[in-house]
Amino acid sequence: GGGKARIAIVPTASDAPDRAGEKYVGVFRELGAGEADWLRVLAREDANDPATIDLLHRASGIFITGGAQARLVALMAGTLAMEAIRGRN
């Protein structure tokens, strides 16, 4: 997608999601993505937030970082965000 790419980064599995999110924003921008932002999902209710869902729906690519996958599942399984990711896939 180059300059037209809109990347949604999901650092929820990370033990420091804010640090990982910002790191990958920089990585994708250096790679030439037009937009990159990260989902701020620190609690289950965040995964149902309209801003989170909007970011996922506008994205042309979704990047899920590594980390504790059990944390990712605990915070996102059964949420609107997870359904949006599945729908985009």
N, C-alpha and C positions, 0 to 999 in steps of 0.2 A: 503493500500500500504506500510505501514511501511517505511523502509529505501529506498524503490523504489519510494515512493510518490513524485510527483513534483506538488506543490501547487502554483497556481496563485491567489493572493489576490487582490481584487478589492475594495479599500477603497474610491472610488470616491464620495460616498454619505456623507462621513465624513466631518465635518467642519475643520478638520486637517488631511488630507489624508496621509501626510508624517509620522506623529506620529502614526496614526492608522496602516498604512502599516508596519512600523517597529515593532510595538507591535505584530501584528499577525505573522510576520515572526518568531519572538521569540517563540510565542506560538506553532506554527506548528513544529518548530525545536525541542522544548522541548517534543513534542508528538512523535517525532521520524521520522518526514518526512525527506527524503533524501535531498530535495530541497524545498525552499519556497522563493518567491519573490513577489513584489507587482507592480501593474500597475501604472505608473506615468501619470495619465490622469488628467491634471489640466485645459485643454482647449480641445475643440472639435478636433482640429487637432492632438492632442496627441493620440486620440482614433483611428486614421488612421495610426499611425506610425508603420513601419515594425517591430520594436523591441517589441512593444506592442502585435502585432498580433502573432509574433513568440512565445512569452511567453505563450499566450493562447493556441496555437496549441501544444506546448510541454507539457503542464500541464496534469497531470492525475486527478487533482481535481481543481475546481475553487470555491473560497470562496468570497462572496460578503458581505461586512460589512454593518452594519446598518447606519442610519443617515438620511439625507434629500433625500428621494427617488426622489423628483423633481429635485434635483441637478444631480443625477445619470442619469435620463432620459434626462435632458437638455444637458449634456455633451456626452452622449453615444448613444442615439437613432439615428438610421440611419447611424451608423458608421461601419467600418470594425470590430472593436472590439466587438460591439454588435452582429454582424452577426457571428463572431467566437464563442462567448458564446452560442448563439442559436444553432449553428451547433454542438457544443460539448455536449449540453444538449440532 
